[in-house]
Amino acid sequence: MTTSDVTDANFDAEVLRSSIPVLIDFWGPNCAPCKAIAPHLETLAGEKDGKLKVVKMNVHQNMRTAMNYKIMTMPTFVVLKGGREVARQQGVAGGLDGLRKLVGHHL
């Protein structure tokens, strides 16, 4: 599985109603760290196929959801399980291993 893009319009259906945990990457188009971590997100999505849904949300185009989750730094990664936030990380510290640790306890 690969990552997919979500918007304010489909956030409820794609994220909040997901039957499996979801990792949301809140990113911005001019954010260099966001671009650097993108390949790691694709790797993680492939590794956790069927156990974790990995989605990306452009905060500039989807401000309502970004504001609801109080996103102040990009990238910010939020893990939701059953529609509820269970973990959060700001920045790319740890790279792929950091992302694995972030989601590991929630799968």
MARRO-358293 format. One record per residue: z, x, y of N, C-alpha, C, O in turn; residue in one letter. Coordinates in steps of 0.1 Angstrom, whole numbers, plus 2048, in hexadecimal, padded with zeros to 3 digits. Atoms other than C-alpha are relative to their C-alpha. Layout:
ZXYZXYZXYZXYa ...
***
This chain:
8008087F480080080080080980C80681480Cm 8007F97F37FA80B8248087F980A80C7ED807t 7F98077F580B8038447F77F58067EB7F5804t 80880A7F98007E48578067FD80E811800810s 7FB8037F38027D987B8057F28018007E97FBd 7FB80D7FD8177BC8868017FE80F801807817v 7FF8047F28197A98A780B7F68028117F17F9t 7F680B7FD8307918B97FC7F47F88057EC7F3d 80480D80681B7758AB8027FF7F18057F47ECa 7FE80180E81E77E88680C8077FB80E8087EFn 7F47F980483F7908868097F87F680E7FD7ECf 7F88088088527738777FB7FF7F28028017E8d 80680280D83A76D85A7FF80E7F980280E7EDa 8037F380683379285380D8087FD80E8107F4e 7F47F88018567A185880C7F87FD8137FB7F2v 7F480780387278885A8007F87F380B7F77EDl 80180780D86677483C7FC8087F47FA8037EAr 8047F780B85E79282780A7FF7F48167FF7F7s 7F780180B86B79080480680E7FC80F80F7F3s 7FB7F28038707B680380480680E800801818i 7FC7FA7F48807CD81D7F48058087EA808802p 80B7FC7F786B7D683B80580C80981080B80Fv 7FE7F57F686A7F784F7F67FE80B7EA7FE809l 8088027F485D7F187280080D80880A81380Bi 8027F47F784F80E8867FC7FA80E7F17F6810d 8038047F28518058AB7FB80C807802816809f 8077F57FB83881C8BB7F97FD80D7F87F2811w 8098027F48238228DA7F48097FF7F58147F9g 80D7F88027FF82F8DE80180D8077F9816803p 7FF7F37F980984C8F580C8087FB80F812801n 7F47FA8068268578DF7FC80B7F67F88077EBc 8047F580981F8798CF8088007F38038017E8a 7F880080D83D8778B67FB7F47F77FC7F57EBp 80480C8088308548AC7F38047F87F28007ECc 80C7FC80780E8638A380380B7F57FD80A7EAk 7FD7F580A81E8818918077FA7F38047FF7E8a 7F980680B83386A87A7F77F67F87FB7F37EDi 80880A8068178528727FB8047F17FC7FB7E9a 8037FD80E80B86585280B7FF7F78097FB7EBp 7F480280882E8658458037F17FD8077EE7F2h 7FE80F80283083F8497F67FC7F57FA7F37EDl 80A80480B81083C8348048057F38037FE7E9e 7FB7FB80D81F85281980B7F87FB80B7F47EFt 7F480880483F83E8197FB7F37FB8007EE7F1l 80680D80482B81E8177FB8007F17FC7F77E9a 8067FE80D81982B7F880B8027F680A7FD7EAg 7F57FD80A8398387E78087F47FD80C7F27F2e 7F780B80284C8187EC7F87F27FE7FE7E8800k 80980C80282F7FF7E58077F67F780B7F97ECd 7FA80B80883D7DE7D980F7FF8028167F57FFg 7F18007FD8617E87E480380080E80E7FB812k 7FE7FF7F285C7ED8097F37FD8077E9802803l 80C8027F88447E082380280880D80D808813k 8007F87F483C7F883F7F67FB80A7EA7FA808v 8098057F682F7EA85F80280780D80C80E810v 8007F97F38277F78827FE7F680B7F77EC80Ak 8018097F582C7E58A37FF80880D808810810m 8037FA7F381D7F18C48097F980A8077ED80Dn 7F78077F68397EB8DD7FA7FC80D7FF7F3813v 8068037F48227EA8FA7F87F27FF7F77EB809h 80880C80280E7CD8EB8097F57FB8057E97FBq 7F780A80682C7BB8DC80E8018068188047FFn 7F37FD7F98487BD8F680B7F67FC8167FA7FCm 7F580A80385A79D8EB8088057F48148057F5r 7F87FB80C8637AB8C980780D80381280F7FFt 7F97F37FC86A7CE8D780C7FD808816804806a 7F48047F88827BE8F080B7FA7F78177FD7F9m 7F68068098937A98D580780A7F88138087F5n 7F97F680889A7C88C180580C809809816803y 7FB7F67F78A47DC8E07FA80E7FE8028187FDk 8077F380288A7F78DB7FF80880D7F9803817i 8007F87F48908128F57F980E7FE7F6814808m 8067F38038828318E47F57FE7F57F67F67ECt 80B80080A8628378D17FF80E7F9800818800m 80080B80885F83A8B580E7FC7FC8188047FCp 7F480580587B8248A97FD7F97F37F37F17F2t 80280680D87D81A88480C7F67FD8177FA7FEf 7F680A80388F7FA87A7FD7FB7F27F27F77EFv 80280580E8957EF8568077F28008127F0804v 7FB80E8018997C98508007FD7F17F78007EAl 7FF80580D8A47BA8308057F180180F7EF807k 7FD80E7FF8A479482C8007FC80F8077F2813g 8028047F289A79285180B80680980B803815g 7F57FB7F88B97A585D80080F8007FC8167F7r 8007F27FE8BC7C886B80B8077F78168037F8e 7F67F98098CD7E085280080F8038098167FFv 8007F27FD8C38028607F780380C7ED7FB80Ea 8087FD7F48B481387F80080F80280B816800r 8017F27FC8A88358897F780280C7EC7FC80Cq 8087FD7F589B8428AA7FA80E7FE8028177FBq 8067F380188385F8AA7FB8047F27FD7FC7E9g 8067FD80D87287288E80880B7F88038117EFv 7F77F680788F8898837FF7FE7F18027F37ECa 80080180E88C89185F7F27FD7F97F17FF7EDg 80E80380586788785B8007F77F48077ED7F5g 80180980B85E87883A80E7FE7F98117F37F5l 7F380180788088082A80A7F88088127F0802d 7F78097F78928708487FD7F17FE8067E97FDg 80480E80287E8508438047FB7F28097F07F0l 7FC80380E88585181D80F7FC8008147F37FAr 7F18037FF8AB8538258037F380780C7EC803k 7FE80C7F88A883883F7FF7F37F78077EA7F8l 80380C80889A81F8268078007F28087F57ECv 7FB7FE80D8A982C80680B7F77FB80A7F27F0g 7F58088048C98198057FE7F18008067E97FCh 80380E7FD8B87F880D7F57FA7F67F17EF7F8h 80B80480989E7F67F18067FA7F37FF7F67EAl 
***
